[in-house]
Amino acid sequence: MIKVFLADDHQMFRQGLNSMLTKTGEIEIIGEAADGILALKELESIQPDVAIIDISMPGLNGIELCKRIRKQQAKVKVLILTMQADPYFTTEALEAGAHGYLLKEESFSSLIDSIKAVHNGKIVLSPSLQSHVLEDAVEKSKQGKDCTIHLTKREREILQQVAEGSTNQEIADLLFISPATVDTHRKNIMKKLGIHSVAGLVKYAIRHGFISV
């Protein structure tokens, strides 16, 4: 049995996937969560073989969640299951340590095959993304990586919270830091990205998968 953890903010989809995967008789769902922060908390007490996570989730997006999982539980394989077909997200997910990136438009049998493949240490991509990922890798090698990677882990966390509409105090309470520290991080983020308004940060966050619309 392959032990699987599910993280997706759409409850109906998550429940349906849970039911379908369980019926295969080859997969056991040992936990699930509706957002990135809850997922990380749940994973502190369990050790799945494969974590299936979406890109766009509240609290902590799938890319950041993947990075945390790979850092804290290196044996856990991460399979991104998303509607985001932009090669940018695929490349970011792979750089974050994901073993697979599958679009939700793929068949259920493809999902099962992908779970088995990543469980065995293989890298899996939706067929429609494979050529784009190669092209994106070549382009990045020419132009250099996007400035997002120059943001620290804390800055990426705060960027997502700001884009989701949280106040400095709310972010401070969530991350256990002072509002003044949050404000300093916010200013540093704007300086690094060359963005001078919250609206600009929101647009940037949407474009780069920190939040969904």
C-alpha positions as CSV (number, residue, x, y, z in Angstrom):
1,M,0.0,0.0,0.0
2,I,1.2,3.5,-0.9
3,K,0.5,5.9,1.9
4,V,-0.8,9.2,0.5
5,F,-1.5,12.7,1.9
6,L,-3.8,15.1,0.1
7,A,-3.6,18.9,0.2
8,D,-6.2,20.8,-1.8
9,D,-8.5,23.7,-0.9
10,H,-11.5,22.4,-2.8
11,Q,-13.3,20.1,-0.4
12,M,-15.5,18.3,-3.0
13,F,-12.5,17.5,-5.2
14,R,-10.4,16.3,-2.2
15,Q,-13.2,14.1,-0.9
16,G,-13.8,12.6,-4.4
17,L,-10.1,12.0,-4.9
18,N,-9.9,10.4,-1.5
19,S,-12.7,8.0,-2.3
20,M,-11.4,7.1,-5.8
21,L,-7.9,6.5,-4.6
22,T,-9.0,4.4,-1.7
23,K,-11.1,2.1,-4.0
24,T,-8.0,1.1,-6.0
25,G,-6.9,-1.1,-3.0
26,E,-3.3,0.0,-3.7
27,I,-3.4,3.4,-1.9
28,E,-4.1,4.4,1.6
29,I,-5.0,8.1,2.4
30,I,-3.5,8.8,5.8
31,G,-4.3,12.5,6.0
32,E,-5.5,15.6,4.2
33,A,-5.7,19.4,4.5
34,A,-7.4,22.3,3.0
35,D,-4.5,24.8,3.1
36,G,-0.7,24.8,3.1
37,I,-0.2,25.7,6.7
38,L,-2.6,23.0,8.0
39,A,-0.9,20.6,5.6
40,L,2.5,21.3,7.1
41,K,1.1,20.9,10.6
42,E,-0.5,17.6,9.8
43,L,2.7,16.3,8.2
44,E,4.6,16.9,11.5
45,S,2.9,13.8,12.9
46,I,2.6,11.5,9.8
47,Q,5.0,10.2,7.2
48,P,3.3,9.5,3.9
49,D,5.1,8.0,0.9
50,V,3.6,10.6,-1.4
51,A,2.1,14.0,-0.8
52,I,-0.3,15.2,-3.5
53,I,-0.7,19.0,-3.3
54,D,-2.3,21.7,-5.3
55,I,-0.4,24.9,-6.3
56,S,-3.0,27.6,-5.3
57,M,-3.9,27.2,-1.7
58,P,-4.5,29.7,1.1
59,G,-1.9,30.2,3.9
60,L,1.0,28.6,2.1
61,N,1.0,27.9,-1.7
62,G,2.0,24.6,-3.1
63,I,5.5,25.6,-4.2
64,E,6.4,26.8,-0.7
65,L,4.7,23.8,0.9
66,C,6.8,21.5,-1.4
67,K,10.0,23.2,-0.3
68,R,9.1,22.8,3.4
69,I,8.1,19.1,2.9
70,R,11.3,18.3,1.1
71,K,13.4,20.1,3.8
72,Q,11.6,18.5,6.8
73,Q,10.8,15.1,5.4
74,A,13.2,14.3,2.6
75,K,11.8,10.8,2.1
76,V,8.3,12.1,1.2
77,K,7.8,12.4,-2.6
78,V,5.7,15.4,-3.7
79,L,3.3,15.2,-6.6
80,I,1.8,18.5,-7.7
81,L,-1.8,18.1,-9.0
82,T,-3.1,21.3,-10.3
83,M,-5.0,23.2,-13.1
84,Q,-2.0,25.6,-13.5
85,A,-0.6,24.7,-17.0
86,D,1.9,27.5,-17.1
87,P,5.4,26.0,-17.6
88,Y,6.7,28.6,-15.1
89,F,4.9,26.8,-12.3
90,T,6.2,23.4,-13.5
91,T,9.8,24.6,-13.4
92,E,9.4,26.2,-10.0
93,A,7.8,23.0,-8.6
94,L,10.6,20.9,-9.9
95,E,13.2,23.3,-8.5
96,A,11.4,23.1,-5.2
97,G,11.9,19.4,-5.1
98,A,8.6,18.0,-6.6
99,H,8.9,14.6,-8.2
100,G,5.9,15.1,-10.4
101,Y,3.6,17.8,-11.9
102,L,0.3,16.6,-13.2
103,L,-2.6,18.6,-14.6
104,K,-6.1,17.9,-13.2
105,E,-7.3,17.4,-16.8
106,E,-5.3,14.1,-17.0
107,S,-7.2,10.8,-16.6
108,F,-7.5,9.0,-13.3
109,S,-5.4,6.1,-14.6
110,S,-2.6,8.6,-15.4
111,L,-2.8,9.9,-11.8
112,I,-2.5,6.3,-10.4
113,D,0.5,5.7,-12.7
114,S,2.1,9.0,-11.6
115,I,1.6,8.2,-7.9
116,K,3.4,4.8,-8.4
117,A,6.1,6.4,-10.5
118,V,7.0,9.2,-8.0
119,H,6.8,6.6,-5.2
120,N,9.6,4.8,-7.0
121,G,11.6,7.9,-7.3
122,K,10.8,8.8,-10.9
123,I,10.0,12.3,-12.3
124,V,6.6,12.7,-13.9
125,L,5.2,15.5,-16.0
126,S,2.0,15.9,-17.9
127,P,2.8,15.2,-21.6
128,S,1.6,18.6,-22.7
129,L,4.2,20.3,-20.4
130,Q,7.3,18.3,-21.2
131,S,8.5,20.3,-24.2
132,H,7.6,23.6,-22.5
133,V,9.6,22.8,-19.5
134,L,12.7,22.1,-21.6
135,E,12.1,25.4,-23.5
136,D,11.7,27.3,-20.2
137,A,14.9,25.8,-18.8
138,V,16.8,26.9,-21.8
139,E,15.3,30.4,-21.6
140,K,16.1,30.7,-17.9
141,S,19.7,29.7,-18.6
142,K,19.9,32.6,-21.1
143,Q,18.2,35.3,-19.1
144,G,18.8,34.2,-15.5
145,K,16.2,33.1,-13.0
146,D,13.2,35.2,-12.0
147,C,13.6,37.6,-9.1
148,T,11.2,35.5,-7.0
149,I,14.0,33.2,-6.0
150,H,15.9,36.1,-4.5
151,L,13.1,36.6,-1.9
152,T,13.9,34.8,1.4
153,K,11.5,32.2,2.8
154,R,10.1,34.7,5.2
155,E,9.6,37.3,2.5
156,R,7.7,34.8,0.3
157,E,5.5,34.0,3.3
158,I,4.7,37.6,3.9
159,L,4.2,38.3,0.2
160,Q,1.5,35.7,0.1
161,Q,-0.2,37.0,3.2
162,V,-0.1,40.6,2.0
163,A,-1.6,39.6,-1.3
164,E,-4.3,37.7,0.5
165,G,-5.3,40.9,2.3
166,S,-3.8,40.3,5.7
167,T,-2.8,43.3,7.8
168,N,0.6,43.7,9.4
169,Q,-0.8,42.7,12.8
170,E,-2.5,39.6,11.3
171,I,0.7,38.5,9.6
172,A,2.7,39.1,12.8
173,D,0.3,37.0,14.8
174,L,0.4,34.2,12.2
175,L,4.2,34.1,11.9
176,F,5.0,35.0,15.6
177,I,6.9,38.2,14.8
178,S,6.3,41.9,15.5
179,P,4.2,44.1,13.2
180,A,7.3,46.3,12.8
181,T,9.3,43.3,11.5
182,V,6.5,42.6,9.0
183,D,6.6,46.2,7.8
184,T,10.3,45.9,7.3
185,H,9.9,42.7,5.3
186,R,7.1,44.3,3.2
187,K,9.4,47.3,2.3
188,N,12.2,44.9,1.4
189,I,9.9,42.9,-0.8
190,M,8.7,46.0,-2.7
191,K,12.3,47.2,-3.1
192,K,13.5,43.8,-4.5
193,L,10.6,43.4,-6.9
194,G,10.5,47.1,-7.9
195,I,6.8,47.3,-6.9
196,H,5.5,50.2,-4.9
197,S,1.9,49.3,-4.1
198,V,-0.1,46.5,-2.5
199,A,-2.1,46.3,-5.8
200,G,1.2,45.6,-7.6
201,L,2.1,42.9,-5.1
202,V,-1.3,41.3,-5.6
203,K,-0.8,41.2,-9.3
204,Y,2.7,39.8,-8.9
205,A,1.5,37.1,-6.4
206,I,-1.3,36.0,-8.8
207,R,1.1,35.8,-11.8
208,H,3.6,33.7,-9.8
209,G,1.2,31.3,-8.1
210,F,1.3,32.7,-4.6
211,I,-2.5,33.1,-4.6
212,S,-5.3,32.0,-6.8
213,V,-8.2,34.1,-8.3
